Amino acid sequence: MDEAIDAVDEIIGQWARARPGVDVSPTGVIGRVTRASRLLDRAAREFLAEHGLEAWEFDVLATLRRAEDVRMCMKDLSAAAMVSPGALTNRIDHLLDRGLVDRWPAPGNRRMTFVGLTEEGRRVADDVLERHAANEARLLSGLSADDQDALAALLRKLLLSLGDTPAVSCAAGDAAATTTETATSGVTRGSATR
């Protein structure tokens, strides 16, 4: 029985006919990773839109929600969200307007700004998280659990080879300067030091 072909097989076949001397075999991996990323991204965006969120909004809320004390410095949040500090500032402004996050300067360090979830932000993140996880499981249901584990291991190996490692956290001394109690009592909507 012949295996089903996908769009990438067709592209590789077209290149084989158009430029038979060029090795396009890496397209088998890169093309599929790229196409899968786009399809998964589109499905996630559609799901989140049904719940009143943009994908980037959920990304920021989820990143803050999984932080140990549900707050992060802007530098760490920017690295985790893989967006520039300027883009993150605009996103945080939007989430401030929606009442989902607060931000405040770090005591003793005017250059550092912290961002944390409001109670509403935490509620929204928690409300959507379980449904989002179930939706992701549905999207991967074409693969067995073993296949998913093997694919995750291979993708981790690829990402590490491309230099994708956890971001370096804000300096420990700077982060330690703000306790949760101090941070919460010092919250003022829209008071970021830029």
Residue pairs with C-beta under 8 A, 6 or more apart in sequence:
6 32
6 35
7 35
8 27
8 28
8 31
8 32
8 35
11 27
11 31
12 24
12 25
12 27
12 28
12 31
15 22
15 24
15 27
16 24
29 158
33 155
33 158
40 139
41 55
43 135
43 139
44 55
44 132
44 135
44 136
44 139
45 54
45 55
47 131
47 132
47 135
48 54
48 55
48 57
48 58
48 128
48 132
51 127
51 128
51 131
53 61
53 124
53 128
56 81
56 83
56 91
57 91
57 94
57 95
57 98
57 100
58 125
58 128
58 132
59 81
60 77
60 81
60 88
60 91
60 92
60 95
60 101
61 95
61 100
61 101
61 117
61 121
61 124
61 125
61 128
62 125
62 129
62 132
63 72
63 77
63 80
63 81
64 70
64 71
64 72
64 77
64 101
64 115
64 116
64 117
64 121
64 125
65 117
65 122
65 125
65 126
65 129
69 180
70 116
70 117
70 122
71 114
71 115
71 116
71 117
71 180
71 183
72 80
72 114
72 115
72 116
72 170
73 106
73 112
73 113
73 114
73 115
73 170
73 174
73 175
74 85
74 88
74 89
74 92
74 103
74 112
74 113
74 114
74 115
74 192
75 85
75 112
75 170
76 167
76 169
76 170
77 88
77 115
78 84
78 85
78 88
79 167
79 168
80 167
81 88
81 91
83 91
89 192
89 194
92 101
92 103
92 115
92 192
93 190
95 101
95 121
96 102
96 103
96 189
96 190
99 118
99 120
99 121
100 117
100 118
100 120
100 121
100 124
101 115
101 116
101 117
101 118
101 121
102 115
102 116
102 117
102 118
102 187
102 188
102 189
103 113
103 114
103 115
103 116
103 187
103 189
103 190
103 191
103 192
104 113
104 114
104 183
104 186
104 187
104 188
104 191
104 192
105 112
105 113
105 114
105 186
105 191
105 192
105 193
106 112
106 113
106 114
106 174
106 175
106 177
106 178
107 177
107 178
107 182
107 186
108 177
109 174
109 177
110 193
111 193
112 170
112 174
112 193
113 192
113 193
113 194
114 178
114 183
116 183
116 184
116 187
117 125
140 148
143 151
169 175
